[in-house]
Amino acid sequence: MRTRIAPSPTGFLHLGTARTALYSWAFARHHGGEFILRIEDTDVARSTQDSVDQILEAMHWLGLDHDEGPIYQMQRLDRYREVIDRMLNEGSAYRCYCTPEEREAVREAQRARGEKTHYDGPWRPQPPRRRAAQALAPRRGAGWVWGWGPGAVAQRGESGHDSQGVVRVGRGRWADGERGGMLVVA
């Protein structure tokens, strides 16, 4: 069994993150598993080395030793691009060409109607038959995959939560200038 904690180095280690780390660490230790430390450094605009150092010091002070890591998400971009390319080639994901301004306008309209904000999939391919539409949907619980800008990858799963999924690209910019924010491969 493997558990992990993935703090974002945008400030001090949050008390809630420390609590979650404690539970994950204790669960792994109790069951003879491994505890992994992953640094969610994908918010390039706000992530700092000082915050990374503070997180590592806080984890040490709390006695929460990790068996693997720290694993830095930004060092895994090639792997994420490989997965995205595979998903696009398989037809289990598609590119979204909405601008950030268009996405924000959709979210504002959803809020005005009292709806939870969600990705409405305007660039999702519309298959000609119901059977093809079912084939496009990912496995149950796969969640969402989407992006914030022209050419971003998007996939809608059955879970209905836009914060879950294989890849989520949010605010900020990657080191190579592409838009970015959070990037998760589940």
LINWOVEN-V989509 format. One record per residue. N is the residue number from 0. PHI is phi as a letter, one per 30 degrees, with the letter a starting at -180 (none if undefined). PSI is psi as a letter, one per 30 degrees, with the letter a starting at -180 (none if undefined). NEAR is the number of other ideal C-beta (glycine too) atoms within 12 Angstrom. Layout:
n=N phi=PHI psi=PSI near=NEAR
n=N phi=PHI psi=PSI near=NEAR
//
This chain:
n=0 phi=none psi=k near=15
n=1 phi=b psi=k near=21
n=2 phi=c psi=l near=29
n=3 phi=a psi=l near=32
n=4 phi=b psi=k near=40
n=5 phi=b psi=i near=31
n=6 phi=d psi=l near=39
n=7 phi=c psi=k near=33
n=8 phi=d psi=h near=33
n=9 phi=c psi=g near=28
n=10 phi=l psi=a near=18
n=11 phi=d psi=l near=20
n=12 phi=d psi=k near=32
n=13 phi=d psi=k near=19
n=14 phi=e psi=e near=13
n=15 phi=d psi=e near=13
n=16 phi=d psi=e near=31
n=17 phi=d psi=e near=23
n=18 phi=d psi=e near=17
n=19 phi=d psi=e near=23
n=20 phi=d psi=e near=36
n=21 phi=d psi=e near=23
n=22 phi=d psi=e near=19
n=23 phi=d psi=e near=31
n=24 phi=d psi=e near=29
n=25 phi=d psi=e near=19
n=26 phi=d psi=e near=21
n=27 phi=d psi=e near=26
n=28 phi=d psi=e near=20
n=29 phi=d psi=e near=13
n=30 phi=c psi=g near=14
n=31 phi=i psi=g near=12
n=32 phi=c psi=a near=19
n=33 phi=c psi=k near=20
n=34 phi=c psi=k near=34
n=35 phi=c psi=k near=25
n=36 phi=c psi=j near=36
n=37 phi=c psi=k near=34
n=38 phi=c psi=j near=35
n=39 phi=d psi=i near=35
n=40 phi=c psi=g near=34
n=41 phi=d psi=f near=37
n=42 phi=d psi=i near=30
n=43 phi=e psi=e near=30
n=44 phi=d psi=e near=18
n=45 phi=c psi=f near=21
n=46 phi=d psi=k near=31
n=47 phi=b psi=l near=19
n=48 phi=d psi=e near=14
n=49 phi=e psi=e near=15
n=50 phi=d psi=e near=25
n=51 phi=e psi=e near=29
n=52 phi=d psi=e near=18
n=53 phi=d psi=e near=24
n=54 phi=d psi=e near=38
n=55 phi=d psi=e near=26
n=56 phi=d psi=e near=15
n=57 phi=d psi=e near=26
n=58 phi=d psi=e near=31
n=59 phi=d psi=e near=17
n=60 phi=d psi=e near=14
n=61 phi=d psi=f near=24
n=62 phi=i psi=g near=15
n=63 phi=c psi=i near=34
n=64 phi=d psi=k near=21
n=65 phi=c psi=k near=31
n=66 phi=d psi=f near=22
n=67 phi=b psi=k near=17
n=68 phi=j psi=a near=29
n=69 phi=d psi=k near=28
n=70 phi=c psi=k near=23
n=71 phi=c psi=k near=26
n=72 phi=e psi=e near=38
n=73 phi=d psi=f near=31
n=74 phi=d psi=f near=18
n=75 phi=c psi=g near=23
n=76 phi=e psi=e near=24
n=77 phi=d psi=e near=16
n=78 phi=d psi=e near=19
n=79 phi=d psi=e near=30
n=80 phi=d psi=e near=21
n=81 phi=d psi=e near=15
n=82 phi=d psi=e near=26
n=83 phi=d psi=e near=33
n=84 phi=e psi=e near=17
n=85 phi=d psi=e near=18
n=86 phi=d psi=e near=27
n=87 phi=d psi=e near=25
n=88 phi=d psi=e near=13
n=89 phi=d psi=f near=15
n=90 phi=i psi=g near=19
n=91 phi=c psi=g near=28
n=92 phi=b psi=l near=35
n=93 phi=b psi=l near=31
n=94 phi=d psi=k near=26
n=95 phi=c psi=k near=34
n=96 phi=c psi=g near=19
n=97 phi=d psi=k near=28
n=98 phi=d psi=l near=19
n=99 phi=e psi=e near=23
n=100 phi=d psi=e near=13
n=101 phi=d psi=e near=21
n=102 phi=d psi=e near=33
n=103 phi=d psi=e near=17
n=104 phi=d psi=e near=17
n=105 phi=d psi=e near=26
n=106 phi=d psi=e near=22
n=107 phi=d psi=e near=14
n=108 phi=d psi=e near=16
n=109 phi=d psi=e near=18
n=110 phi=d psi=e near=14
n=111 phi=d psi=e near=11
n=112 phi=d psi=g near=13
n=113 phi=i psi=g near=8
n=114 phi=c psi=l near=14
n=115 phi=d psi=k near=14
n=116 phi=d psi=k near=22
n=117 phi=a psi=l near=25
n=118 phi=d psi=k near=37
n=119 phi=c psi=f near=24
n=120 phi=i psi=h near=27
n=121 phi=d psi=f near=20
n=122 phi=c psi=g near=26
n=123 phi=d psi=k near=27
n=124 phi=e psi=k near=22
n=125 phi=c psi=j near=13
n=126 phi=d psi=l near=15
n=127 phi=d psi=f near=10
n=128 phi=b psi=l near=10
n=129 phi=e psi=e near=11
n=130 phi=e psi=e near=10
n=131 phi=d psi=e near=13
n=132 phi=d psi=e near=16
n=133 phi=d psi=e near=13
n=134 phi=d psi=e near=16
n=135 phi=d psi=f near=28
n=136 phi=d psi=k near=26
n=137 phi=d psi=l near=28
n=138 phi=e psi=l near=17
n=139 phi=e psi=k near=11
n=140 phi=i psi=g near=16
n=141 phi=d psi=f near=24
n=142 phi=i psi=a near=28
n=143 phi=c psi=l near=35
n=144 phi=b psi=k near=40
n=145 phi=a psi=l near=42
n=146 phi=b psi=l near=41
n=147 phi=c psi=h near=35
n=148 phi=l psi=l near=30
n=149 phi=e psi=k near=20
n=150 phi=i psi=g near=19
n=151 phi=d psi=l near=34
n=152 phi=d psi=k near=39
n=153 phi=b psi=k near=40
n=154 phi=a psi=k near=39
n=155 phi=c psi=k near=33
n=156 phi=c psi=a near=33
n=157 phi=d psi=f near=18
n=158 phi=d psi=f near=22
n=159 phi=i psi=g near=19
n=160 phi=c psi=k near=20
n=161 phi=d psi=g near=30
n=162 phi=c psi=f near=22
n=163 phi=c psi=l near=25
n=164 phi=k psi=a near=37
n=165 phi=d psi=e near=34
n=166 phi=b psi=k near=44
n=167 phi=b psi=k near=36
n=168 phi=c psi=j near=43
n=169 phi=c psi=b near=32
n=170 phi=d psi=l near=23
n=171 phi=j psi=a near=28
n=172 phi=b psi=k near=22
n=173 phi=d psi=l near=32
n=174 phi=d psi=f near=18
n=175 phi=c psi=g near=12
n=176 phi=j psi=f near=10
n=177 phi=d psi=l near=25
n=178 phi=d psi=k near=30
n=179 phi=a psi=a near=34
n=180 phi=l psi=d near=33
n=181 phi=c psi=k near=36
n=182 phi=b psi=j near=43
n=183 phi=b psi=k near=29
n=184 phi=c psi=j near=28
n=185 phi=c psi=none near=23
//
